[in-house]
Amino acid sequence: MTYDWQAALAMVGTLVGLTVVGRQLVFRVPAFAKMRELNLAADHEKLADEPFKTACKASNRIGLYTNLAFYLSVLPFCVSLAPLPVWRYLVDIVAVLFLFDFFYYLTHRFLFHGKPLLRVHSLHHRALTPTHIDAFYVHPLETFIGLCLFLFSIPLVALATGAPLNAFSMAIATLLFTQWNTLNHTFVDLPYFPFRFIDRITSVHAAHHVNMRQGNYATITMLYDKLFGTYEEPVSRSTP
């Protein structure tokens, strides 16, 4: 594998573009715009607490540094602009996300909820009824570990396939990773068609925040929780 900075730049540019355009389109939907207003109001109150605000800034800072280091030193060896069959794009996206989710499940269950890092993870669990900002209310060490689990899933899949992964498919995989993890904590009350699936995503993770002894340790899919017997039924709430 060679250092392909153009492919890495294309991936980052695509990721930023999709994020910006997607946000503009999503919040034109009245139901999502209403949920955004409710989350912003709750987030504003939380950010008025200086320790909370400081913790969020520290988490974002370590996240930025970790991403920059990976994108400059590792990512260019793992992605390319070479065209692939459509099925490969889909398979690579799913492989990266499911590999990450498996690693995250094990880390979340046995490190963050086990003795090694329970005190670190307890900061995040102060959010018993999380809203959007609580996705960033995470100890810097936890942010670093979680990001590395996802980022290094990309080179692992590339090594397994014997070739760099397509830059644009990895941009989509990264977009799904970032948005899904944020959505998990966002207050959503849309238990009706066609938004019932989104409501379920947030309700499943809300069950995990009820207390430190709840299950639902995975973050992308509940497959591993169901396989290993740690699945908890969703918890709905009517207020942020």
C-alpha positions in Angstrom: 0.0 0.0 0.0 1.2 3.5 -0.9 0.7 6.9 0.7 -2.2 8.4 -1.3 -2.8 11.8 0.1 -5.2 12.7 -2.7 -7.5 9.9 -1.8 -7.3 10.8 1.9 -8.1 14.4 1.0 -11.0 13.3 -1.2 -12.4 11.3 1.7 -12.2 14.1 4.2 -13.7 16.6 1.6 -16.6 14.2 0.9 -17.2 13.7 4.6 -17.4 17.4 5.3 -19.6 18.0 2.2 -22.0 15.2 3.1 -22.2 16.4 6.7 -23.0 20.0 5.7 -25.5 19.2 3.0 -27.1 16.5 5.0 -27.7 18.8 8.0 -29.3 21.4 5.7 -31.6 18.9 4.2 -32.5 17.1 7.4 -33.5 20.2 9.4 -35.9 21.3 6.6 -38.1 18.5 7.8 -40.5 20.1 10.4 -40.4 17.1 12.8 -36.6 17.1 12.9 -36.5 20.9 13.2 -38.7 20.7 16.3 -36.6 18.0 17.9 -33.5 20.2 17.2 -35.1 23.1 19.0 -35.8 21.0 22.1 -32.3 19.6 22.2 -30.7 23.0 21.8 -32.8 24.4 24.7 -31.7 21.5 26.9 -28.1 21.8 25.8 -28.0 25.5 26.5 -28.9 24.9 30.1 -26.3 22.1 30.5 -23.5 24.3 28.9 -24.2 27.0 31.4 -22.5 24.7 33.9 -18.8 25.5 33.5 -17.5 22.0 34.5 -19.8 20.4 31.9 -18.7 22.9 29.2 -15.1 22.3 30.0 -15.5 18.5 29.8 -17.2 18.8 26.4 -14.3 21.1 25.1 -11.7 18.6 26.4 -13.5 15.7 24.6 -13.8 17.7 21.3 -10.1 18.7 21.5 -8.8 15.2 21.9 -11.1 14.0 19.2 -9.7 16.7 16.8 -6.1 15.8 17.6 -6.8 12.0 17.2 -8.5 12.5 13.9 -5.7 14.8 12.6 -3.0 12.3 13.6 -4.8 9.4 11.9 -5.8 11.3 8.7 -2.2 12.4 8.2 -0.3 9.3 9.2 -2.4 6.3 8.6 -5.5 7.0 6.4 -3.5 7.7 3.2 -2.2 4.2 3.2 -5.7 2.7 3.6 -7.8 4.5 0.9 -7.6 5.0 -2.8 -9.7 6.5 -5.7 -9.6 3.3 -7.7 -13.1 2.3 -8.8 -14.6 -0.9 -7.4 -17.8 -2.9 -8.1 -20.8 -1.4 -6.4 -21.2 -4.4 -4.1 -17.6 -3.8 -2.8 -18.6 -0.3 -1.6 -21.5 -1.7 0.4 -19.5 -4.6 1.8 -16.6 -2.4 2.9 -18.9 0.1 4.6 -20.7 -2.7 6.5 -17.4 -4.5 7.3 -15.9 -1.4 8.9 -19.0 -0.5 10.9 -19.6 -4.1 12.1 -15.9 -4.6 13.0 -15.9 -1.4 15.0 -19.1 -2.2 16.7 -17.8 -5.6 17.8 -14.6 -4.0 19.3 -16.7 -1.2 20.9 -19.1 -3.7 22.4 -16.2 -5.6 24.1 -14.5 -2.4 25.2 -17.7 -0.8 26.5 -18.9 -3.9 28.3 -15.6 -5.1 29.9 -13.5 -1.9 30.2 -15.9 1.0 30.5 -18.4 -0.9 32.6 -15.8 -3.1 34.2 -13.3 -2.2 36.8 -10.5 -0.9 34.5 -12.3 2.3 33.2 -15.6 2.4 35.2 -14.6 5.7 36.8 -13.7 7.2 33.5 -17.0 6.2 31.9 -19.0 7.3 34.9 -18.6 10.9 33.7 -20.7 10.1 30.6 -23.3 8.3 32.6 -24.1 11.4 34.7 -26.5 12.0 31.7 -29.5 9.9 32.8 -31.7 11.6 30.2 -29.3 12.5 27.4 -29.7 15.2 24.8 -27.5 16.1 21.8 -24.7 17.6 23.8 -24.2 14.5 25.9 -22.6 12.8 23.0 -19.7 15.0 23.7 -19.8 14.9 27.5 -17.2 12.2 27.6 -13.9 11.8 29.3 -11.0 12.6 26.9 -9.5 9.1 27.4 -12.9 7.5 26.4 -13.1 9.7 23.4 -9.6 8.7 22.3 -10.3 5.0 22.8 -13.7 5.1 21.0 -12.3 7.0 18.0 -9.3 4.7 17.7 -11.6 1.7 17.7 -13.4 3.1 14.7 -10.5 4.7 12.8 -8.3 1.5 13.0 -11.1 -0.6 11.8 -10.4 1.0 8.4 -6.8 -0.3 8.0 -7.8 -3.7 9.5 -10.5 -4.2 6.8 -8.0 -2.9 4.2 -5.4 -5.5 5.3 -8.0 -8.2 5.3 -9.0 -7.4 1.7 -5.4 -7.0 0.6 -6.0 -3.5 -0.9 -6.9 0.1 0.1 -10.6 0.8 0.5 -12.4 3.3 -1.7 -12.2 6.8 -0.3 -15.8 7.7 -0.9 -17.2 4.5 0.7 -15.0 5.3 3.8 -16.4 8.8 3.9 -19.9 7.3 4.1 -18.8 4.8 6.7 -17.3 7.6 8.8 -20.4 9.8 8.3 -22.6 6.9 9.6 -20.3 6.4 12.6 -20.3 10.0 13.6 -24.0 10.7 13.1 -25.2 7.5 14.6 -23.2 8.0 17.8 -24.5 11.6 18.1 -28.1 10.5 17.3 -27.9 7.8 20.0 -27.8 10.6 22.6 -30.2 13.1 21.0 -33.6 13.4 22.4 -36.1 12.3 19.8 -39.9 11.8 20.3 -41.1 10.6 16.9 -42.8 7.3 17.5 -44.8 7.5 14.2 -44.3 6.7 10.6 -41.9 7.3 8.9 -39.6 8.3 11.8 -40.3 5.3 14.1 -36.9 3.7 13.3 -35.0 6.8 14.4 -37.1 7.0 17.6 -36.2 3.4 18.3 -32.4 4.1 17.9 -32.5 6.8 20.5 -34.8 4.8 22.8 -32.5 1.7 22.8 -29.5 3.8 23.9 -31.7 5.7 26.4 -32.2 2.3 28.2 -28.4 2.1 28.6 -28.3 5.5 30.4 -30.9 4.5 33.0 -28.1 3.3 35.2 -24.6 1.8 35.0 -25.9 -1.7 35.2 -28.0 -1.6 32.0 -27.0 -3.5 28.8 -27.1 -2.3 25.1 -23.3 -1.9 25.0 -23.0 -1.7 21.2 -23.6 1.6 19.4 -24.3 0.9 15.7 -26.4 -2.2 16.0 -27.8 -4.3 18.8 -26.7 -7.5 17.1 -23.9 -8.2 19.6 -26.1 -7.4 22.6 -28.6 -9.9 21.3 -26.0 -12.5 20.6 -24.4 -12.2 24.0 -27.5 -11.7 26.1 -27.1 -8.0 27.1 -30.0 -6.5 25.1 -32.3 -4.2 27.0 -35.7 -3.1 25.8 -36.0 0.5 24.6 -37.0 3.2 27.0 -39.1 6.1 25.7 -39.4 9.5 27.4 -41.6 12.4 26.6 -39.3 15.3 27.7 -35.6 16.1 27.0 
